[in-house]
């Protein structure tokens, strides 16, 4: 049986809290308080926090205190530009390798996304969106691209999800995914890449226009 070390337990819990926005950007993470909460030593907490620094979710300040990383407008835009190109590359590869079974799964999740929109269930919609991107990732032969994109997605995760809450954006996102599905179904690599990049560019523009609301 796999035993998780105390460091990994603390790391995973804090990581989830950051991604779920229980800990917000610029919030200080007090080692002594965390150590007391988790029933571990401050050294254990410090090691967990250093892993989060490597994930680019936490920064260590000059006085050695830890803080949830805050993205500046420039940093967020830069990451979105990189993500657009990587997502395009991943989708280009996926279009060549994707199976009919995977296409059927995407179609099913698109139907559930539409239902979620009609019912106003944004959380369910977001989860179906994640599943579709995971299917595309799994069909991509370039695993190094997947490793690179994961780091960027993690840093942008909470901000990206908030764009869905903006008026009209969820409907636009659904149509973008529907067009992308048709290109993947046709095994059209160039069009699939173009549509994914267009989708990511729209997310970036939404982020820029609503930066003060999202960050």
N, C-alpha and C positions, 0 to 999 in steps of 0.2 A: 504494500500500500504506500502511495506517494505521500510523504509528510512535508507540509509546507512550513518553512522556517518562520520564526517570529518576524524577521525583517521583511520577508515576502508578504506576510499577512498584513503588516502595517502599510507596506508599499501599495498593495492592491486596494486596500480600503481607502487610503488617501487619494489614490488615483481616480477611483470611482467617484469620490465626493467632488473632486475637481471637475471631472467630465460631466457630472450631473448638476454642477453649479451649486452644490451645497457649500463649497468653498469658492469664493468669487475672485476674479482678478484683483491683484494688489493686496489681498488679505494676508496678514502675517500668520504663519504657522508656528505656534509656540511649542518648542520641543518638550518642555517640562509638562505642559498641559496634555500633550499627545501621549507622552510616556505614562502619565497617570491614568488617562482614559483607557489605553490599551494594556496597561499592566506590564509594561516592559521598561527597559532602561533607556536613558536618553541617547546612549550610543546606538541602540537598535533603531530608534526613531531617526537619528542622524543618517544612518546608513540607508534607510528607506527614502529619506528626503534626497539624498545624493543620487539615487536611482531616478527619482522624478526630475532632478536637474538634467540628467542625461536624456530624459524623455522630452526635455524643454517645456515642462509643465510648471516647474518651480525654479526660482532664481535664488541664489544666496547673496544677501546684501553684505556690505563692507563689514558690518559688525557681526557677521556670521549667522544672522537670523534668516529664516527662510520665508519666502513670500510667493504666493501663487502668481505665475507669470502673467503679465499684462501685455497685450500686443498693441503697439502704436499703429496708427493708421497706415504709415508707410510699411511697417512689417507685415500687416495683414494683407495689404495689396500685393506686396512682393511674393508672399506665400501663395496667394491666389493665382498669380501669374505663373508660378512654377507648377502649381497643381493643374492648371488648365492644360498645359503642355503634356504633363505626365499622364493625366487622365485620357487625353487624346491618344497617346501612344499605347496605353493599356487597352483601350477600346479597339484600336486598329488591330492589335494582336488577337483580341478576343473574337472579333468578327470572322477571323480565319479559322478559329479552332472551336467555336461554340457549338454545342450539340443540340439536337432537336429537343432533347429532354430539358436542357437549360433554357431554351427558348420558350418551352411550354411553361416552365416555372416563372419566367419573367412575365409572360402573358397573364398568368394567374395572379401574380402580385400587382400587376397593373390594374386588373379588374377590382382587386381589393383596395387599391389606392383610390380608385374612382368612387367606390362605395364609402370610403373613409371621408373623402371630400364632401360627398352629399350629406353625410351625417355630422360633418364638422368635427371629426375625430382626428385632430392634427397629430397627436402622439402615434396613433396607429399608422397614419399616413407616413410619418417620418420613419417608422420601423420598416415598413414595406419598401421605402426608398433605399434604406440601408441594405436590405436583402438583395435588391436588384443590383446594386453596385458590387455586392459580394459575389454574386453569380458571374458578373462580368470579370471581376478580379480572378476568380478561379479558372476562367477560360483563357486567361492571358498566359502566354508561354514565357514572358519576360519577368521572371521572379524578382530580379533586382529592382525593376520599376515598382513592383508592388511594395517592396521593403522601403523604398524611398517615399512613396506616397503615404504610407501608413503614418510616418512621423509628422508629415504636414497635415494630414487629416485630423490627427489627435490634437494638434495645436489649434486648429480652426473649428473643431467639432461643435463646441457650444455656440459659437457665433453663427456658423452655417445653419444650425437647426433653428435659430431664432428668425432667420430670413423667411422661413415658411409661415411664420405668424403674421407677416406683413400682408396687408390687403391686396388680394389678387395674385400674390406670388405663388401660392400653392397650385392654383389653376394653371398658371403658366408653366410651372415645373412639371405638372402632369402631362401637358401637351408635349413638352420637350422630351420626356421619357417615352411617350408613345411614338414620336417620330424616330427616336433612337432605336426602339424595338423593331420598327419596320426595316430600318437599314441593316440591323443585325440579322434579321430574318432573311434578308436578301443576300447576306454574306458580303455586303458592300463595305470593304474596309475603309476606303477614303471617305465615304459619306458618314460612316459610323464615327470615325475620328472627328470629322468636321462638326457633326451634331453634338458630340460630347464636349468639344471645345466651346461650342456656342452656348451650351447649357452652363458650363463653368464660368464663361464670360458674363452671362446674365446674373449668376450668383454673385460674381465679383462686383458688377455694377450696382446691384441691390445693396451689397455691403457698403460700398463707397457712399451711395446716396443716403443711407440710413446709419452711417457710422456712429453718430452720437446716441442713437437709440439702441444700437446693438452692442456697443462696447462700454 
